[in-house]
Amino acid sequence: MQIYNNIGWLTPEIFLSFGILTLFTYSIFFPHKSGIYTYNNFITRISILLLILNIIILIINYNYIGNNTYIFEDLLRVNKLIYLSKLIVTIGTMIILIIGPSINDRFKQYEISMLFVLALLGMDIIISTSDIMILYLGIELLSLTLYILASIKRNGEFSTEAGLKYFIMGAVSSGIFLIGAVMLYSLTGHTSYIAIENLLLYETNITHSLGAILIIISLLFKLAAAPFHMWAPDVYEGSPTIITTFFATVPKISIFIGLFVLITGPFMGIYVQLQPLIIISIIFSLIVGSLGAINQNKLKRLLAYSAIGHMGFILIGLIIGSINSIIATLIYYILYIVMSIISFTVILIQKNWGDSPNIFNLIGLSRINPVLAITFALCLLSIAGVPPLAGFLSKYLILISAVENQMYLVTFIAITTSVISGFYYLQLIKIMFFKDSNHYNLKWLADITYSNIYNIKLHTGLILGVSLYIIITTLIYPTPLLLIINESIVSTLI
């Protein structure tokens, strides 16, 4: 009876599932006849409405949920951290959907809208799971959707190449995950997190550790953490920009929460064996992310390497494992999502740049639209960690946690690579504000971009404004964000 009483906590997933079925059924039986643009808008607006209702359900459940509650014989778990994570990925997906249709209508936007919602269901499953096989099913639902999204531009050579590369690498990653899961199951006889945790706390051997290591490697691949990052620059560059925006933000936080739950739960008994792997990944991510972006002229590839470097910072907080470090990590991730949305929105607004923008496309932006240039510049400075912007707070909290736990080498590498990465962020600002327009005729650039830049949709401008407000004010008044995250972390550890 308790199983059925707890089903109410799965209302967001149930609601999303019925919404997805309705959207796909409608698109099959009522194909567009009144024009692709009208059909795009209709399906996208319904998808946004579906996500708004889902956000309301999540907020209501967040206010009533207590500590850990298990559903379906420990297959799924809910608490405040899980609901907060779902809320973050749902809001992120909704924002990208709101930005996308007003900017990019060159292909069937309604397909993207439905696939985003389907990917969100996979993310919710990953976040809620308390069983290795359910985790695998959630990852596969998310991954299969991302493969399709990467190659959604069917006639585009780069998009098709990106989808194929991502599919091959993703298939290898899934195979590694399954091998690790089989090794754990063959020794423990369980796939439930609780059962595995109880067994590994008292009895471990090399096979247990190897199985867990393979699962962690698979998840590090999904996070694009070095040295498992090979797919990220090519997929970011080859995918349509609206898809790259999605890749770079919300799916990774669901994988991160899945990794966090594994390390602090079933794999806690073999934490010592897993720590070297994650520390190596941290060091590689910091170095590859900072050095790899220096010589990049393609803006999306540069942001891909930047994301790899940020993943190094995020993993620092995860490997420490204290409440303060996890709070710092979640703050870092939330602010990183906000900054990424600003960065990619600036790219999306420029229709004439296409899906493969060059950093020199930024020449003259400060003279064509000073407000947009200043917004992007503040975002880049925040990503670099310049005070008093939000990026400084997130990096400061991570590094303080690392120093308190005597991770001096990792801290030194993180600070050094942050200084190096500041070079290419400042280079972009220099190009926007100070670069001579010898490569481009400024009047020609103004003529072709005037209508695209000054005719920014109201909702896109509001999203940029709110995001910039968060970046500027978080360091001044971080208390609300700290309280919410602290409450969520405490609820999941009790």
N, C-alpha and C positions, 0 to 999 in steps of 0.2 A: 504493500500500500504506500510506503514511503517513497518508492520509486515514482509512482504516479503523482504524489503530492509535490515532488521536486521538478516535475516536467515544466512547471511554470517558469522556472529559471532559464529554460531553453526557448522562451518565447521569441527572442530576437532571431535565432536560427530558423525556427519554424516559420516565422513571418517572412523572412528572406526567401526561404525555400518556395513557399507558395507564390510569392511575388515573382521570383525567377521563372517558375513554371507558367505563370500567367503571361509574362512578357514574351517568352519563347513561343507559347501557343498562339498568342495574338500575331506575332511576326510571321508565323507559318500560314495561318488561315486568312490573314488580312494583309497581304503584301502591299507595298506602297504603290498607290495609283495617282495620288494627287501631287506628286513631285517629291523627289528625294529629300529636299531641304525641309519641307513641311513634315515629312515622316520622321526625319532625324529629330526635329524639335519635339515632336509629340512623344516619341519613345524615351528621349533623354529626359524630358520633364517628368514623365511617369517614374523613371528610374530615380530621379532626384527626390520626388515626393516619397517614394518607397524608402529611401535612405533617411529622409527627415523623420518619418514615422518610426523607423527603426531606432533613430537617435533618441526619440522621446521614450520609447520602451526601455532602452538601455539606462537612461537617466533615472527612470522610475525604479527599475530593478536595483540600480546602484545604491539608491537611498535606503532600500529595505534589506539588502543582502548583508549577512554578518561575516563570520569567518568561513573557512573552507566548507563547502557543501558538495557532496558527491552524488552523481546521478547515474542510473543504469549500471548498478553493480560496479561502481568506481571507474566506469569508462570515461566519464566527463567530470570536470570539477569547475565550480564557480566560486568567486570571491570578489572583493572590491578591485583588486589589481586586474583580474581578468576582465571585469566590466569596464574598467578605465581603459585598458588596452583596446577592447572592442570599440569603445567610444572614439578613441584616437583614430583607428584605422577607418571607421565609418565616416567620421568628419573629413578625414583626408581624402577619401574616395569621393565624397560628395563635392568637395571643393574642386577637385580635378574635373569632375563631370560638369560643374558649373562653368569653369574656365574653357573647357574643350570645345563645346559646340559653337561658342561665340567667336572662336578663333580659327578652328580647323574644320572646314566642311568639304574637304577635297575627296573624301571617301565616305563610306557608309557609317556615319557616326552612331547610328542606332545599334549597330553590331557591337561597337566598342562599349556603349553604355550597358548593354546586357552582359557582356563579358566582364566588365568591371564589377557588376553586382554579383556575378557568379564567383569571381575571384574573391570577393569579400566574404562569401559564405565559406570558402576554403580557409581563409584567414581566421575566421571565427572558430572553426573546428580546431585548427592548430593551437589557438590560444586556450581553448577550453579543455583540450584532451588530457586524460590521465592514463593513457594506454598507448604503448608504442605503435601498435597497428593502426589505431585511430589517428595518431600523429602522421603516420605514413599516408593514410588515405586523404587527410587534409592537405598535406604537402603536394600530393599528386593532383588533387583537384585544383589547387592554386597553380601548380606548374604547368599543367596542360592548358589552362586558360592563358597563362603568360606566353606559352609557345605560340598560340594562335594570335595573340595580340602583337607579338614581335614581328610576325609575318603578315599582318593584316593588310598591308599595302601590296596586293597580289602582283601587280605589274611592276613593282619597284625591285630592282636588282638587289639593292642593299638591304631592304626589308626582308626579302626572301632569304638572303644569306644570313641575316641576323637570326631569323627564326630557326633556320637549319642548325646553325652553330649552337644556339641555346638548347635546342632539342637534343642534340647529340651529347653535349656536356651534361645536360640535366638527366638524361637517361643513365649515364655513367654514375652520376651522383645518387640517383635512386637505387641503382644496383648495389652501390657501396652501403647505402642505408639498410637495404634488405639483408645483405650478408651479415652486417653487425647485429641486426634484430634477430636473425636466425641463430647466431652464436649465443646471444643472451638467452633466447628461449630454450635452446637445447640444454643449457646448463641449469637454468632456474625453473623451467617449466611454466613460466608466467610471462605475460606481456604487460600486466598492470604495473603502473609506477609504484604503488604502495607495496605490492608483493616483492618486486625487484629491490626496492629500497631496503626492506626488512632482511632480505637474504644477503645483499652485498654489504650490509653493515657488520655482519658476523663472519662471512666467508667469501673470500675473493681469490682469484687466481689469474694467471696471465691471459687466459681465454676470455674471462669476464672483461678485463681491461681492454683487450683488443676489440671485442665487440662494441664496447662503449666508444672507443676511439674512432672506429669506422662511422658510427652514427654521428659523432661530433664533427668529423671531417665533412660528411654530407651536408650538415647544417651550415658549416663555415662556407662551403661552396655556395649555398643559397644566399648567404649574406655577402658574397663577393669579397671575403676576407682573404688576403694573400697568405700563402702562395696558391690559393684556390680561386683566384680572381680572373683567370685568363679570358673568360667569356665577357666580362663586364664592359670593357671599352668598345669592343666590336658590336655588342648588342645595343649599348646606349647610342652608338653612332648610327647604326643601321636602322633602328626602329624609328617610326614616326615620332615626332617630338612629344606629342601628348602621351604616347605609350611610354617613352623614356621617363617622363615626369612621374608616371605611375610606378614604374620599376624602381625609381630612385627613392621613393618615399614609403608608402604604406605597407607593401608586402614584407619588407625587411623587418619591420617592428614585430610582426606576427611570428616570424622565424626566430627573432631574438627572444621573445617571450617563451617560445617553445624550448630554446636552448637554455634559458635561465631556469625554467622549471625542471629540466633534466638534471642540470648540475647541482641545483639546491635540493633535489628530491631523490630520484632513484640512483643517481650516480654519486651521491654524496660520500658513500663508502669507499669509492675509488677516486676521490677528488685529487689525491696526491699524484696518481698516475696520469690524470688528464691535464693537470696544470702545465707541465712542460709544453704540450702540444699547443695550448692556447697562448702561452707566452711567446712561443715561436711565431705563431700567427700574428700576434700583436706587433712584434718587432718588424716582421716582413711587411705588414699592412702599413705601418707608419712610414717605413723607408720607401716602399714601392709607390705609395700614394703621393709622397712629397716629390720624389725624384722623377717619377713617371710623367707628371703633369708639366714639368718645366719646359720641355720642348714641343708641347702640343699646340698646334694652331687651330685644331678643330675644337670648338667650344664644348660640345657634348662629350668628347673624349676627355677633355680637361676636367669637366665636372665628374666624369666617371672615376678618374684617378683620385680626385678630391674625395669622393665617397669612400674609396678604399682606405684612404688615410683616416677619415673620420671613424670608419669601422674599427680601426686600431684603438682609438680612444674609447669607443663604446665597450670593447672587449676588456679594456683595463678595469673598468668598474665591475664587469661581470666576474672576472677571475679573482678579484679581491673578496667578493661575496659578503661583505658586511652590509648592514642596513643603510649606512651613509653612502657607501659606494653604489649600491643599487639605486638609491634615490638620485644620486648624481648622474648615473647612467640614463635613467628615464628622463630627467630634465634635459640632458644632452640630446637624447633622441627626439624629444618633442620639439626642441628649438631647432634641431637640424632639419626636421621635416618642414617647419615654417620657413627656414632660410632657403631650402631647396625649392619650395613652391614659388617663392619670389624669383629665384634665379631662372627657373624654367618658364615662368609666366612672361618674363621679359623677353625670352627667346620666342615664345609662342605668339606674342603680340606682333612680331615682325614677320608678316606673311611672306615678304619678298626674300627672306633669308633662306627659305626652304627648310628641309629636314637635316641639312648638313651645314650649319652656320660656322663661319670662320671668326676667329677673335677680331679680325680686322673689320668685320661688319660693324663693330662697335664704334668705329671712327666717326666722330662728329655727333654722336648721340647727345652729348651734353649741350650742343647748340641747337639741335632739332627739338629735343624735349628735355629740358634741364631737370624737371621733377622726376621723370622716369630714370634718368641717369643718376641722380642723387640717391634715389631709392635703391637702385642696383648697387651703387657704390657702398652704401651703408650696409647692405646685405653681405657684400664681399668682405668688408671690414669685420663684420660680425663673425662670418665663417672663419676668418683668420684669427679671431680671438682678441681683437683690439678693444680695450676698455673705452667707454663704459657700456658697450653693447652686450647683448645677451650671450653671444658666443664666448665672450671672456668668462662670464659666470659659469657656463657649462664646463669649459676646459679647466677653470680654477678648481671647481669641486672635484673633478676627476683626479687631477694631479695632487690635490691635498690628500685625498683618500690613498693614492699610491704611496706618497711619502710617509703617511702614518703607518702603512703596512710594510715599510722598509723596501719598497720596490724602486730602489734608487736608479738602477740601470735603465729600467723601462721609463722612468720619469725623465731621465736625461735625454733619452732618444726621443721621447714625445715632445719635449721642449725644443730640441734641435730641429726636428722635422717640422714643427709648427713655424719656426723662424724661416725655414727654407720655403715652406708652402706659402708664407706671406709674400714671397717674391712674385709668384705668378698671379696672386690676387691683386697686388698693387700694379702689376703689369696691365691687367684689364682696366683698372681705374685710370692708369696713364693713357691707355688707348682711347678711352671714352672722353677724357677731359683735355689731354695735352698733345695727342698724336696729330702730326701734320697730315693733312688730307691729300698727300701726293698720290697715294694708291687709289683714291676714289675722288671723283669730282663731287664736292660737297653740295652744290646746287642740284645735281642729278640725284644724289642720295636723298636730299630733302624732298624733291618732287615725287619720288616713287614711294617714300615712306610717310609723307605727311598724313594721308588719309588713314593709313594703318595705325600710326602712333597716336594722333590726336583724337581719333574716333574710338577710343577705348570704351568698351561697354561699362555701364554703371557698376554691375556686379563684379566685373574684373577689377575695376578701380577700387571698390570697397575691400575686396580680398587683399589686394596689394597694400591698402592703407592699414587694415587691421593687422596684417602680418608685420608690417614695418613698426606699428605701435608696440607690438609684443617684443620685437627685437630691441627697441629703444628703452622700454620701461621695465623689462624683467629684472635687470640688475638693480634698479632703484627700489622696486617693490616686489620681491620674489615670494613673499609670504603665502599668498593663496595657492600658488603652484606647489610650493614645498609642503603645505598642509595636506593637500589632496593626495600627492604622491606618497607622503609618509603614512597616511591612513591606509592607503591601498597596500603598501608593502607590509605593514604590520599585520593586516588581515590575512595575507597569504602565508605568513611564517608561523602563525598561531595554529 
